[in-house]
Amino acid sequence: MNLTKAVTSIVAVQKLNEEVLVVVGGGAAGVYGAIRAKTLAPNLNVMVIEKGRPLSKVKISGGGRCNVTNGHFTDAKSLAEHYPRGHKEFRGPFFNVHGPMDTMSWFSNHGVQLKVEDDGRVFPVSNSSASIVDCLMSEAKRTGVSLQTGKVVTSASISSGGKFALKIQKLMNSVEHVEANYLLIASGSSRQGFSLAAQLGHSLVDPVPSLFTFKIEDPQLAELSGVSFPKVRAKLKLENIQRHLPQYTQVGPMLVTHWGLSGPVILRLSAWGARDLFASDYKGLLIVDFAPDLHLEDVKTILSRHKSQFMKQKVHSSCPSEFGLVKRFWKYLLDREEINDEILWASISNKSLASISSLLKQCIFKVLGKGQFKDEFVTAGGVQLSEISLKTMESKIHSRLFFAGEVLNVDGVTGGFNFQNAWSGGYIAGTSIGKLANGEFLGRDVSNLA
Ligand SMILES: Cc1cc2nc3c(=O)[nH]c(=O)nc-3n(C[C@H](O)[C@H](O)[C@H](O)COP(=O)(O)OP(=O)(O)OC[C@H]3O[C@@H](n4cnc5c(N)ncnc54)[C@H](O)[C@@H]3O)c2cc1C
C-alpha cells in the first residue's frame, strides 16, 4: 500500500444527538448482533464494517449447506460440553438467553425453514447456505443496518469524550475516522480483530487451529480411503504431554481418508486436544478400539468360535460378522499381523488369534501432523472470557465495548455449535446495546477480573 496517497477525512456520520454503534465484522455474530440492536433501538445508527464479503463463512459453511445450530442439545449444561474452550463459562445463563431453539425460531420467524437431521445438525430445508445469508442480509436492510464493505477497522482507542475513536481504512488507502458510542467487536479469528481488542486493553489467549483431521503415513491405510466405521473408541496420546483429559478418549464414527483419519471422533479429539496437539507439533499416538462394545475376552471367544465353524475357509476371506468390519479393513488388520493370505482358519494358531484380538481392541496409529477439514475449521484462542460478562457480552474493562463470536476464546466441536456461539453472543450483545441506547440500565459485571 502506498501510504503517501492516503487521504484522511473525518466522516460526519453523526446527526445531532444520534448515537452510533460500530460493529467490526460482518460475519454471523456481527450481522445478527447488529440486527438485534437496531430492532430494539431503531434510532441508533448501526454500522457494520466488513473488510471482505459479508457472511462469507456462512456462505461456505457446512459444505455449502450451513449447519446453523444443533437441535439435540437444548439445555445449557449439555450444550456447554460441546465447547472445548467455553465449557465452564457456558454452563451459566449464556444459552438460556438465546439458545439453539431461539435461533431456530428466529430463522423460521424470518422465513427460513429448517430441518433437524438424525445426528442433531440443523440445516435450512433448501440445503443451501444462501437461504441463511439472504435472510440475514434482507433483515439487516429492512431494519436499517448500514453494511459497509471493503473497509477495515485498523485501530481503536478511547477518545477524550469517552467514545471509541476508530480508524477505518478503505480501498485506495483512504482513511475514515469514526467516533462510536458503542463498539461490538465480532471480527472472528482475524488478527486485526485481536489487535483491536489488545489496543483496548484486553488480553488474548494465543490462537491455534482447531477441528482438523489427523495425518497418518501408512500406505496400506491410505488404500482404504473412504472406509468408515460407525463406532470406534479412539484415545489420543501426545508426545511430551503427561496429562490425559477424559475428552482425549472419544467414541463415535471414524473415516479413513487418503492422508489419514477423519470423522466425528477425530474432529472431536482435534478440538479437545487443540492446544496440546499444537504444543506437541501434532505428533502422537492414536489408539483405536474397533470393537468398543466387546471385551477383549469376548473378541477372543468370537475368533475361536469362528475358527471352529469355518475351518476350511481362508482367514483373509472370512471375517466374523460380529465385528461389522468391511473386508478390506479385515485384510488390513491381518496384513499388519503378517497373517499369510492363504492360511485357513483351521491352521491359525491361538497366538495369532490373541494378537488379532489385541489389534482389534488396541490398534495404534502414529499421528504425524494435521490435515484439513474442508467443511469446518475454527480457531481456539482469542479474547479471555474472564474479561467479558457473558450476561451482556460487555467488556469488564470498558463499558459500552462488546464482543461476540469467534473473536472470544471459545470454540466448539462440529455440529452447529460454532455458529450457535456466534448467534447467542451476537444476540446478547445486540440486546445489551439496544437497551443502553434506549436509556435502560445494564448492571455491570467486573467479577473474575484480574
Ligand atoms: C469452511 C468452514 C465451514 C464452517 N461450517 C460451519 C458450520 O456448518 N456450522 C458451524 O457451526 N460452524 C461452521 N464453521 C465455523 C463458523 O463459520 C465460525 O465459527 C463463525 O463464522 C464465526 O462467526 P463470527 O461472526 O464470529 O466470525 P466470522 O464469520 O469469521 O466473521 C468475522 C468477520 O469479520 C471481518 N473482519 C475481521 N476483522 C475485521 C476488521 N478489522 N475490519 C473489518 N472487518 C473485519 C472478517 O472479514 C469476517 O467477515 C465453519 C468454518 C469454516 C472455515
PDBQT file of the ligand as one rigid body, heavy atoms in Angstrom, charges set to zero:
ROOT
HETATM    1  C1  LIG A 501     -15.155 -23.763   5.845  1.00  0.00    +0.000 C 
HETATM    2  C2  LIG A 501     -15.879 -23.532   7.133  1.00  0.00    +0.000 A 
HETATM    3  C3  LIG A 501     -17.114 -24.124   7.341  1.00  0.00    +0.000 A 
HETATM    4  C4  LIG A 501     -17.785 -23.949   8.552  1.00  0.00    +0.000 A 
HETATM    5  N1  LIG A 501     -19.001 -24.562   8.737  1.00  0.00    +0.000 NA
HETATM    6  C5  LIG A 501     -19.655 -24.406   9.904  1.00  0.00    +0.000 A 
HETATM    7  C6  LIG A 501     -20.934 -24.982  10.109  1.00  0.00    +0.000 A 
HETATM    8  O1  LIG A 501     -21.527 -25.585   9.210  1.00  0.00    +0.000 OA
HETATM    9  N2  LIG A 501     -21.517 -24.836  11.344  1.00  0.00    +0.000 N 
HETATM   10  C7  LIG A 501     -20.909 -24.132  12.357  1.00  0.00    +0.000 A 
HETATM   11  O2  LIG A 501     -21.479 -24.030  13.446  1.00  0.00    +0.000 OA
HETATM   12  N3  LIG A 501     -19.720 -23.530  12.161  1.00  0.00    +0.000 NA
HETATM   13  C8  LIG A 501     -19.094 -23.643  10.971  1.00  0.00    +0.000 A 
HETATM   14  N4  LIG A 501     -17.881 -23.022  10.781  1.00  0.00    +0.000 N 
HETATM   15  C9  LIG A 501     -17.367 -22.154  11.838  1.00  0.00    +0.000 C 
HETATM   16  C10 LIG A 501     -18.109 -20.807  11.726  1.00  0.00    +0.000 C 
HETATM   17  O3  LIG A 501     -18.050 -20.382  10.383  1.00  0.00    +0.000 OA
HETATM   18  C11 LIG A 501     -17.487 -19.752  12.630  1.00  0.00    +0.000 C 
HETATM   19  O4  LIG A 501     -17.441 -20.227  13.946  1.00  0.00    +0.000 OA
HETATM   20  C12 LIG A 501     -18.340 -18.485  12.566  1.00  0.00    +0.000 C 
HETATM   21  O5  LIG A 501     -18.344 -17.992  11.238  1.00  0.00    +0.000 OA
HETATM   22  C13 LIG A 501     -17.829 -17.416  13.499  1.00  0.00    +0.000 C 
HETATM   23  O6  LIG A 501     -18.615 -16.277  13.291  1.00  0.00    +0.000 OA
HETATM   24  P1  LIG A 501     -18.032 -14.834  13.608  1.00  0.00    +0.000 P 
HETATM   25  O7  LIG A 501     -19.078 -13.867  13.175  1.00  0.00    +0.000 OA
HETATM   26  O8  LIG A 501     -17.554 -14.792  14.994  1.00  0.00    +0.000 OA
HETATM   27  O9  LIG A 501     -16.738 -14.703  12.691  1.00  0.00    +0.000 OA
HETATM   28  P2  LIG A 501     -16.609 -14.685  11.113  1.00  0.00    +0.000 P 
HETATM   29  O10 LIG A 501     -17.692 -15.434  10.471  1.00  0.00    +0.000 OA
HETATM   30  O11 LIG A 501     -15.210 -15.085  10.830  1.00  0.00    +0.000 OA
HETATM   31  O12 LIG A 501     -16.815 -13.158  10.742  1.00  0.00    +0.000 OA
HETATM   32  C14 LIG A 501     -15.888 -12.161  11.100  1.00  0.00    +0.000 C 
HETATM   33  C15 LIG A 501     -15.870 -11.129  10.006  1.00  0.00    +0.000 C 
HETATM   34  O13 LIG A 501     -15.113 -10.015  10.440  1.00  0.00    +0.000 OA
HETATM   35  C16 LIG A 501     -14.395  -9.491   9.351  1.00  0.00    +0.000 C 
HETATM   36  N5  LIG A 501     -13.297  -8.720   9.929  1.00  0.00    +0.000 N 
HETATM   37  C17 LIG A 501     -12.313  -9.191  10.732  1.00  0.00    +0.000 A 
HETATM   38  N6  LIG A 501     -11.518  -8.188  11.136  1.00  0.00    +0.000 NA
HETATM   39  C18 LIG A 501     -12.015  -7.058  10.582  1.00  0.00    +0.000 A 
HETATM   40  C19 LIG A 501     -11.624  -5.699  10.645  1.00  0.00    +0.000 A 
HETATM   41  N7  LIG A 501     -10.582  -5.305  11.374  1.00  0.00    +0.000 N 
HETATM   42  N8  LIG A 501     -12.341  -4.794   9.942  1.00  0.00    +0.000 NA
HETATM   43  C20 LIG A 501     -13.413  -5.183   9.192  1.00  0.00    +0.000 A 
HETATM   44  N9  LIG A 501     -13.819  -6.458   9.114  1.00  0.00    +0.000 NA
HETATM   45  C21 LIG A 501     -13.139  -7.384   9.809  1.00  0.00    +0.000 A 
HETATM   46  C22 LIG A 501     -13.994 -10.722   8.573  1.00  0.00    +0.000 C 
HETATM   47  O14 LIG A 501     -13.722 -10.398   7.226  1.00  0.00    +0.000 OA
HETATM   48  C23 LIG A 501     -15.218 -11.615   8.736  1.00  0.00    +0.000 C 
HETATM   49  O15 LIG A 501     -16.126 -11.463   7.673  1.00  0.00    +0.000 OA
HETATM   50  C24 LIG A 501     -17.206 -23.166   9.573  1.00  0.00    +0.000 A 
HETATM   51  C25 LIG A 501     -15.967 -22.556   9.357  1.00  0.00    +0.000 A 
HETATM   52  C26 LIG A 501     -15.315 -22.727   8.154  1.00  0.00    +0.000 A 
HETATM   53  C27 LIG A 501     -13.986 -22.060   7.942  1.00  0.00    +0.000 C 
ENDROOT
TORSDOF 0
